[in-house]
Structure formats: C-alpha cells, structure tokens
Amino acid sequence: MQVLRKALKDGAFLSDLDAQDIETILDQSLQSMVERGLLDDQKKDLVFNAIMDRERIISTAIGHAVAVPHAYLDELDAPLVIYFG
C-alpha cells in the first residue's frame, strides 16, 4: 500500500496520453517517469523491453480496457508504479 501511496504522491497518474497501442502508452508513461526523476533514462529501454517481453508471453489485460502491465527487474532499486487513464 505504501508503494501505491508514494506513486500517487509523486504524481504518477497520467490522464492525457495520446496513444492507441500498448507500445506508445508504455513509451509515454516511461518518458514521464524519466522527466519526473522516477526512472533513470538509461533504464527506460530495459523497463520497456521487460514489460513488452512479459506481454508477449501472456497479456496482462483484465478486461473492460483495464490492464496491469508489469515486469520484475533486479536492475531497479525500488518498485515503480504509474497509472494512466
């Protein structure tokens, strides 16, 4: 719960994405995290590829336009959370 609370405090909620596919949504979301200092720019591609690899194995879509794309990376020091709608 603390991770979610911190994400909201850090402004990790995006409501103005101009995207129609997961790749663009993910890219814009990660770029926002870089700009906010939540993600090192050098790790952006690593995170993007890990999430997309996970999506290729099995989709994280729940239904009704809801999905929880995620991946586990030893290269990150702490969990990263971003919401978008």
Secondary structure, 3 states (H helix, E strand, C coil): CHHHHHHHHCCCEECCCCCCCHHHHHHHHHHHHHHCCCCCHHHHHHHHHHHHHHHHHCCCEEECCEECCCCCCCCCCCCCCCEEC
